[in-house]
């Protein structure tokens, strides 16, 4: 008899995704949509389709690792970045290292680069974008929606935010917006812990506008604005 755990394991293996880290109700919803879209009758049939059909596999991966982005998406957050967070970070010594965690097609990082260019602070900055999907990373690397100067400051890499790792170094600004909302509670807690630990002293973590950080003080952070948290210097 096939259990729900067996089905999730089979789909995770076929799609190359850590489905166990996502909220069960979200996974169930997306699997149901995929069953209908692919015209199959069970999760195990869907897993077989994903293994055999790269197109189906890509569609399913994108349905789980939802990639919604756009230049200056959520303008109030970019207003906060431009007028409060970035001026404070730029007033302190040291290179500005920015990590866009779950960067989708790169437009979030392109938007930060535009703010830095406007402030005359792009030169010397280090901008990293990471995403779960290789196709998003490739799109971010090859897209042409930013200046050559900004692109020269950027690196993009494939990274699973649930695998227990973070990029080397300490980050002055981390943006992880609308990623953790799809994760189950323990995976979300572990991700927030890793993000907080990856901040440099004085660094800022920005979440999505529908997110709040539970127990910020236990992570060594203080709330500085809605959805933005600082590690004290």
DRENGU-852525 format. One record per atom (N, C-alpha, C): residue in one letter; x, y, z. Coordinates in steps of 0.05 Angstrom, whole numbers, padded with zeros to 5 digits, always signed. Example, Ala and Ser with C-alpha at 12.3 -4.5 7.8 and 13.67 -1.06 7.14 Angstrom:
a+00264-00114+00156/a+00246-00090+00156/a+00264-00066+00156/s+00257-00045+00142/s+00273-00021+00143/s+00258+00001+00157/
This chain:
x+00017-00024+00000/x+00000+00000+00000/x+00018+00025+00000/x+00012+00044-00017/x+00027+00068-00020/x+00017+00088+00001/x+00036+00099+00017/x+00029+00120+00036/x+00034+00147+00025/x+00024+00168+00039/x+00030+00195+00031/x+00059+00201+00032/x+00073+00189+00052/x+00102+00193+00054/x+00117+00181+00030/x+00108+00157+00021/x+00120+00144-00002/x+00116+00162-00027/x+00092+00174-00029/x+00086+00190-00053/x+00103+00215-00053/x+00106+00228-00029/x+00123+00252-00028/x+00152+00245-00034/x+00161+00222-00023/x+00189+00214-00029/x+00193+00210-00059/x+00174+00196-00072/x+00176+00190-00100/x+00176+00216-00117/x+00158+00234-00110/x+00157+00260-00124/x+00182+00277-00119/x+00192+00276-00094/x+00216+00291-00088/x+00240+00281-00105/x+00242+00254-00106/x+00264+00243-00122/x+00261+00248-00151/x+00237+00247-00161/x+00233+00251-00190/x+00237+00280-00198/x+00229+00299-00180/x+00230+00327-00187/x+00257+00339-00178/x+00271+00326-00160/x+00296+00337-00149/x+00291+00361-00131/x+00269+00358-00115/x+00261+00380-00097/x+00257+00369-00069/x+00263+00384-00048/x+00259+00375-00020/x+00230+00379-00011/x+00212+00364-00022/x+00184+00369-00017/x+00177+00367+00013/x+00191+00351+00028/x+00186+00348+00056/x+00190+00374+00072/x+00205+00393+00060/x+00210+00418+00074/x+00187+00438+00070/x+00169+00432+00052/x+00148+00451+00045/x+00123+00444+00061/x+00105+00464+00065/x+00080+00460+00079/x+00064+00438+00065/x+00055+00418+00080/x+00040+00396+00068/x+00016+00405+00051/x+00001+00424+00061/x-00023+00433+00047/x-00015+00447+00020/x+00008+00460+00020/x+00017+00473-00005/x+00025+00451-00025/x+00041+00431-00016/x+00049+00410-00033/x+00025+00395-00044/x+00005+00389-00027/x-00019+00375-00036/x-00034+00391-00057/x-00035+00417-00053/x-00049+00434-00073/x-00034+00433-00100/x-00008+00436-00099/x+00007+00437-00124/x+00008+00410-00138/x+00008+00388-00122/x+00007+00362-00134/x-00020+00358-00148/x-00041+00366-00135/x-00068+00364-00147/x-00069+00378-00173/x-00058+00402-00174/x-00059+00417-00199/x-00042+00403-00221/x-00019+00391-00212/x-00002+00378-00231/x-00016+00352-00242/x-00030+00338-00225/x-00045+00314-00234/x-00064+00321-00256/x-00078+00343-00252/x-00098+00352-00272/x-00084+00362-00297/x-00063+00378-00294/x-00049+00389-00317/x-00035+00368-00334/x-00024+00347-00321/x-00010+00327-00335/x-00027+00303-00343/x-00052+00303-00334/x-00071+00282-00342/x-00064+00254-00331/x-00055+00253-00306/x-00049+00228-00293/x-00066+00225-00268/x-00068+00201-00258/x-00087+00196-00237/x-00077+00193-00209/x-00051+00191-00205/x-00040+00187-00178/x-00013+00200-00176/x-00004+00204-00151/x+00023+00216-00146/x+00045+00199-00157/x+00042+00173-00155/x+00063+00155-00166/x+00064+00156-00196/x+00040+00158-00209/x+00040+00162-00238/x+00053+00189-00245/x+00048+00209-00230/x+00060+00235-00235/x+00090+00233-00232/x+00100+00219-00211/x+00129+00216-00208/x+00141+00202-00232/x+00127+00182-00243/x+00138+00168-00267/x+00138+00188-00291/x+00118+00205-00293/x+00117+00225-00315/x+00140+00244-00312/x+00145+00253-00287/x+00167+00272-00283/x+00194+00261-00290/x+00198+00235-00283/x+00224+00223-00290/x+00228+00220-00320/x+00206+00216-00335/x+00208+00211-00363/x+00206+00235-00381/x+00194+00257-00370/x+00187+00280-00387/x+00200+00305-00374/x+00220+00316-00387/x+00234+00339-00376/x+00216+00364-00375/x+00198+00366-00394/x+00179+00388-00394/x+00160+00387-00370/x+00149+00364-00365/x+00132+00360-00342/x+00147+00365-00316/x+00172+00356-00315/x+00189+00360-00291/x+00194+00390-00286/x+00199+00404-00308/x+00204+00433-00305/x+00179+00447-00295/x+00156+00440-00306/x+00131+00452-00298/x+00125+00447-00268/x+00130+00423-00259/x+00125+00416-00232/x+00144+00431-00213/x+00169+00432-00220/x+00189+00445-00204/x+00182+00475-00201/x+00174+00488-00223/x+00167+00516-00221/x+00141+00520-00205/x+00123+00500-00204/x+00099+00503-00188/x+00105+00502-00158/x+00126+00488-00150/x+00134+00486-00122/x+00152+00509-00115/x+00173+00513-00130/x+00192+00535-00125/x+00181+00560-00139/x+00160+00571-00128/x+00145+00593-00141/x+00164+00617-00146/x+00166+00626-00170/x+00185+00647-00177/x+00169+00671-00188/x+00163+00689-00169/x+00149+00714-00177/x+00168+00737-00170/x+00174+00753-00189/x+00192+00775-00185/x+00185+00798-00203/x+00202+00819-00203/x+00197+00842-00219/x+00214+00865-00208/x+00221+00884-00225/x+00237+00906-00216/x+00222+00922-00194/x+00235+00927-00172/x+00224+00942-00150/x+00197+00931-00140/x+00195+00905-00140/x+00170+00892-00131/x+00166+00899-00101/x+00142+00906-00094/x+00135+00917-00068/x+00150+00943-00063/x+00140+00964-00076/x+00155+00990-00076/x+00161+01001-00048/x+00143+00996-00029/x+00147+01007-00002/x+00172+00995+00011/x+00178+00970+00004/x+00203+00958+00015/x+00227+00970+00002/x+00226+00976-00024/x+00249+00989-00037/x+00252+01018-00028/x+00230+01030-00021/x+00232+01057-00010/x+00247+01056+00017/x+00241+01036+00033/x+00255+01032+00059/x+00284+01027+00054/x+00290+01010+00034/x+00318+01004+00027/x+00333+01030+00019/x+00321+01045+00001/x+00335+01068-00010/x+00339+01090+00010/x+00319+01095+00027/x+00320+01118+00044/x+00328+01113+00073/x+00328+01088+00081/x+00336+01082+00109/x+00358+01061+00111/x+00353+01037+00100/x+00371+01015+00105/x+00398+01019+00091/x+00397+01024+00065/x+00422+01027+00050/x+00439+01051+00060/x+00427+01074+00065/x+00444+01096+00076/x+00458+01089+00102/x+00444+01074+00119/x+00456+01066+00145/x+00479+01046+00140/x+00475+01027+00122/x+00495+01007+00116/x+00519+01021+00102/x+00514+01039+00084/x+00536+01052+00070/x+00552+01071+00087/x+00540+01080+00109/x+00554+01099+00127/x+00574+01084+00145/x+00572+01058+00146/x+00591+01043+00162/x+00614+01032+00144/x+00638+01027+00155/x+00660+01019+00139/x+00657+00990+00129/x+00671+00984+00108/x+00671+00957+00098/x+00655+00954+00072/x+00661+00933+00057/x+00648+00928+00032/x+00619+00920+00037/x+00601+00929+00020/x+00573+00922+00022/x+00568+00896+00007/x+00562+00875+00022/x+00557+00848+00011/x+00527+00843+00014/x+00514+00838-00009/x+00485+00834-00010/x+00479+00807-00021/x+00461+00792-00007/x+00452+00766-00017/x+00422+00766-00021/x+00414+00762-00046/x+00386+00758-00053/x+00381+00728-00052/x+00368+00718-00031/x+00364+00689-00026/x+00337+00681-00037/x+00337+00667-00059/x+00312+00661-00074/x+00307+00683-00094/x+00327+00687-00112/x+00328+00711-00129/x+00311+00709-00154/x+00299+00685-00159/x+00282+00682-00183/x+00299+00690-00208/x+00288+00708-00224/x+00302+00715-00249/x+00323+00737-00245/x+00328+00745-00220/x+00349+00764-00215/x+00340+00793-00212/x+00314+00799-00218/x+00305+00826-00218/x+00306+00839-00190/x+00303+00824-00169/x+00306+00835-00142/x+00335+00847-00139/x+00354+00831-00146/x+00382+00840-00144/x+00388+00863-00163/x+00377+00862-00187/x+00380+00884-00206/x+00369+00910-00194/x+00347+00907-00179/x+00334+00931-00167/x+00352+00942-00145/x+00364+00925-00129/x+00383+00935-00109/x+00407+00948-00122/x+00417+00936-00143/x+00439+00948-00158/x+00432+00976-00168/x+00408+00980-00177/x+00399+01006-00187/x+00399+01026-00165/x+00391+01018-00141/x+00391+01037-00118/x+00420+01044-00111/x+00438+01024-00111/x+00466+01030-00105/x+00478+01048-00126/x+00472+01044-00151/x+00482+01061-00172/x+00472+01090-00168/x+00447+01092-00161/x+00435+01119-00156/x+00449+01133-00133/x+00458+01117-00113/x+00472+01129-00090/x+00502+01132-00095/x+00512+01124-00119/x+00540+01125-00125/x+00556+01105-00109/x+00543+01083-00102/x+00556+01063-00084/x+00559+01036-00096/x+00555+01034-00123/x+00556+01007-00135/x+00584+00996-00136/x+00603+01013-00142/x+00631+01004-00144/x+00640+00993-00117/x+00651+00969-00117/x+00660+00957-00092/x+00640+00940-00078/x+00614+00941-00086/x+00594+00924-00074/x+00597+00896-00085/x+00588+00876-00070/x+00588+00848-00078/x+00559+00839-00076/x+00547+00830-00099/x+00519+00824-00100/x+00516+00794-00109/x+00504+00778-00092/x+00500+00750-00097/x+00470+00744-00099/x+00462+00730-00120/x+00435+00719-00122/x+00436+00689-00123/x+00418+00676-00108/x+00417+00647-00108/x+00388+00639-00112/x+00384+00616-00125/x+00357+00606-00129/x+00359+00575-00130/x+00336+00563-00123/x+00335+00533-00124/x+00335+00523-00152/x+00323+00537-00171/x+00320+00527-00198/x+00343+00536-00216/x+00356+00517-00229/x+00378+00523-00248/x+00369+00541-00270/x+00344+00537-00280/x+00335+00554-00302/x+00332+00583-00293/x+00325+00588-00268/x+00324+00616-00259/x+00352+00628-00257/x+00371+00612-00248/x+00399+00622-00246/x+00409+00628-00274/x+00404+00611-00293/x+00413+00617-00320/x+00399+00642-00332/x+00374+00646-00326/x+00360+00669-00335/x+00372+00694-00323/x+00377+00693-00297/x+00389+00716-00283/x+00417+00723-00295/x+00432+00702-00301/x+00459+00706-00312/x+00459+00718-00340/x+00439+00712-00355/x+00439+00720-00384/x+00420+00743-00389/x+00403+00750-00370/x+00385+00772-00375/x+00399+00798-00380/x+00386+00816-00393/x+00398+00841-00400/x+00384+00865-00389/x+00373+00861-00365/x+00357+00883-00353/x+00372+00899-00333/x+00398+00900-00335/x+00414+00917-00317/x+00439+00926-00333/x+00453+00945-00322/x+00476+00957-00335/x+00500+00938-00334/x+00518+00941-00353/x+00543+00925-00352/x+00558+00930-00325/x+00558+00954-00315/x+00572+00960-00290/x+00560+00944-00267/x+00533+00943-00266/x+00519+00928-00245/x+00524+00898-00249/x+00522+00888-00273/x+00526+00860-00278/x+00554+00851-00270/x+00574+00869-00273/x+00601+00862-00264/x+00604+00859-00234/x+00585+00868-00219/x+00586+00865-00190/x+00570+00841-00180/x+00557+00826-00199/x+00538+00805-00191/x+00549+00777-00196/x+00541+00759-00179/x+00546+00730-00182/x+00519+00716-00176/x+00513+00696-00193/x+00488+00680-00188/x+00496+00651-00185/x+00483+00637-00167/x+00488+00609-00162/x+00463+00594-00155/x+00463+00568-00160/x+00441+00551-00152/x+00445+00543-00123/x+00425+00546-00107/x+00427+00539-00078/x+00400+00532-00067/x+00399+00510-00052/x+00375+00501-00039/x+00375+00513-00011/x+00356+00531-00004/x+00356+00544+00021/x+00348+00526+00044/x+00339+00502+00038/x+00332+00483+00060/x+00354+00462+00065/x+00377+00464+00053/x+00397+00443+00055/x+00416+00447+00079/x+00412+00468+00094/x+00428+00472+00118/x+00453+00488+00114/x+00457+00499+00090/x+00482+00515+00084/x+00475+00543+00077/x+00495+00560+00079/x+00493+00588+00070/x+00519+00595+00055/x+00519+00615+00038/x+00544+00622+00024/x+00565+00631+00044/x+00590+00627+00037/x+00612+00634+00055/x+00611+00664+00061/x+00621+00672+00084/x+00624+00700+00091/x+00600+00711+00107/x+00602+00736+00114/x+00581+00750+00129/x+00569+00771+00110/x+00543+00775+00112/x+00528+00791+00093/x+00517+00816+00107/x+00520+00839+00094/x+00510+00864+00106/x+00480+00867+00101/x+00470+00856+00079/x+00442+00857+00072/x+00434+00830+00060/x+00413+00818+00072/x+00402+00793+00060/x+00372+00798+00055/x+00364+00793+00031/x+00336+00794+00023/x+00327+00766+00018/x+00307+00757+00034/x+00295+00730+00031/x+00265+00734+00032/x+00254+00744+00010/x+00226+00753+00010/x+00208+00731-00002/x+00187+00724+00012/x+00167+00706+00002/x+00178+00679-00006/x+00197+00669+00009/x+00207+00642+00006/x+00197+00624+00029/x+00202+00634+00054/x+00196+00618+00077/x+00166+00613+00081/x+00149+00629+00068/x+00120+00626+00071/x+00111+00599+00060/x+00126+00587+00043/x+00119+00561+00031/x+00130+00537+00047/x+00147+00543+00067/x+00160+00521+00082/x+00144+00513+00106/x+00148+00488+00114/x+00135+00479+00139/x+00150+00491+00163/x+00139+00490+00187/x+00148+00506+00209/x+00177+00502+00216/x+00186+00477+00218/x+00213+00471+00226/x+00233+00480+00205/x+00227+00475+00179/x+00244+00485+00158/x+00246+00515+00157/x+00223+00528+00163/x+00223+00558+00164/x+00240+00568+00187/x+00237+00556+00210/x+00253+00564+00234/x+00282+00560+00228/x+00290+00537+00217/x+00318+00532+00211/x+00329+00552+00191/x+00314+00558+00171/x+00323+00578+00151/x+00327+00605+00163/x+00309+00614+00180/x+00312+00640+00192/x+00337+00640+00210/x+00342+00618+00224/x+00366+00617+00241/x+00391+00619+00224/x+00392+00606+00201/x+00416+00607+00184/x+00419+00635+00172/x+00397+00647+00164/x+00399+00674+00153/x+00409+00694+00174/x+00398+00692+00198/x+00407+00710+00220/x+00437+00706+00226/x+00446+00681+00226/x+00474+00675+00232/x+00493+00685+00210/x+00482+00687+00185/x+00498+00696+00162/x+00502+00726+00161/x+00487+00741+00178/x+00490+00770+00177/x+00515+00779+00191/x+00528+00799+00180/x+00550+00813+00193/x+00539+00830+00215/x+00555+00837+00235/x+00546+00857+00255/x+00536+00882+00242/x+00512+00891+00249/x+00500+00914+00236/x+00485+00908+00211/x+00486+00882+00203/x+00472+00874+00178/x+00442+00872+00182/x+00428+00872+00159/x+00399+00873+00159/x+00388+00850+00143/x+00367+00837+00154/x+00352+00817+00140/x+00325+00828+00133/x+00318+00827+00108/x+00291+00836+00099/x+00275+00812+00089/x+00251+00809+00101/x+00232+00788+00092/x+00211+00801+00075/x+00193+00784+00065/x+00171+00794+00048/x+00151+00809+00064/x+00134+00825+00051/x+00116+00843+00065/x+00093+00828+00079/x+00090+00802+00074/x+00070+00787+00088/x+00082+00770+00110/x+00108+00774+00116/x+00123+00757+00134/x+00131+00772+00159/x+00133+00757+00181/x+00144+00768+00206/x+00163+00747+00217/x+00183+00756+00232/x+00203+00738+00243/x+00196+00733+00272/x+00187+00708+00278/x+00180+00701+00305/x+00205+00697+00322/x+00205+00709+00346/x+00228+00705+00363/x+00253+00718+00353/x+00251+00743+00342/x+00275+00756+00331/x+00297+00758+00351/x+00290+00765+00377/x+00311+00769+00397/x+00327+00743+00402/x+00313+00720+00400/x+00327+00695+00404/x+00347+00689+00381/x+00343+00702+00359/x+00362+00699+00336/x+00383+00721+00337/x+00383+00737+00357/x+00403+00759+00359/x+00396+00783+00342/x+00371+00786+00335/x+00363+00808+00317/x+00343+00826+00331/x+00342+00851+00322/x+00322+00870+00331/x+00306+00880+00307/x+00280+00884+00311/x+00263+00895+00290/x+00269+00924+00286/x+00275+00932+00261/x+00280+00960+00255/x+00258+00973+00239/x+00242+00957+00226/x+00220+00967+00209/x+00203+00942+00203/x+00179+00947+00192/x+00162+00924+00184/x+00178+00905+00166/x+00181+00880+00174/x+00193+00859+00158/x+00224+00863+00155/x+00236+00880+00170/x+00265+00884+00169/x+00277+00882+00197/x+00299+00867+00199/x+00312+00861+00225/x+00342+00865+00223/x+00353+00876+00244/x+00382+00882+00244/x+00396+00866+00265/x+00420+00857+00259/x+00438+00846+00279/x+00454+00869+00291/x+00452+00873+00317/x+00466+00896+00329/x+00496+00894+00324/x+00508+00917+00320/x+00537+00918+00314/x+00553+00911+00340/
